[in-house]
């Protein structure tokens, strides 16, 4: 059994600051950490924590250091990929001690964690909201997948490799989805694709592989296919994902806040 805790879009800023003058993203992340810490027997041993982008809201070194301090109570290895709000160099410097991030260039990485391979792809285009998968990243992915075809793969990127139906988010979506799908469809390896960015949980298919998005820890975007959805967020603490491998992938969305109960039925 291998268990990966995925959190996404934490949007941490410096201590004491609010995002957009409203969101206390640090308080939201603290709630999430307390939920996991208080239910270790329920969720089982967590082998690693995957953070699928927008770790910071402003890309500052101070925000990344603050994020690490907020996550420290979970005492599990942290693996991060950049989102459109992140900046590569401050992220590289802050998370360099585990040795999985490259010393230069894109923050693509490949790690063996328990029974699975975890691959992180860098889709960041600094200064833009949308992302891209360039040729070098596709080459990295192909090499990582073919290195050991017998091992299942959890593939992480920030921008969803599928349209969300939320118009204002799809306008800052991912370039190169077709090329990614071609790579994935060409291998028989068991692959689960996970992402963030859209502050929602959605399930789709890319290149014959199941792809799903993680909720944000601090806010959500309303699902609305009308096409005229106002650009903005709902200020609710949402949840996180648990991905477990045991003769196949199982992915479960866990809410941060729960109702009363359980009641007999």
CORGIJO-V837866 format. One line per field, one symbol per residue. psi: psi as a letter, one per 20 degrees, with the letter a starting at -180 (. if undefined). A space follows every 10 residues. Layout:
# CORGIJO-V837866
psi=???
This chain:
# CORGIJO-V837866
psi=ppppppqqlh lqaqpiqqpk jgpnhghghg ggghgghikh hgirpohqpp olrlgqhjjq hhhgggghhh ihhilqpppq qqaiirpggh ggghkihiji pqiqbqlprp qpocjrpppp pojpopiqhr rqorhhhggg gggggihnii pqpoppqgpp kqqhioghhh ilbppjgghg hgghijqiqo pppqacgjlq oqpapokjqp pqqqrqiirq pppojhikpp orqpmqpebr qppppnkrpp ppppqgprar aqqq.
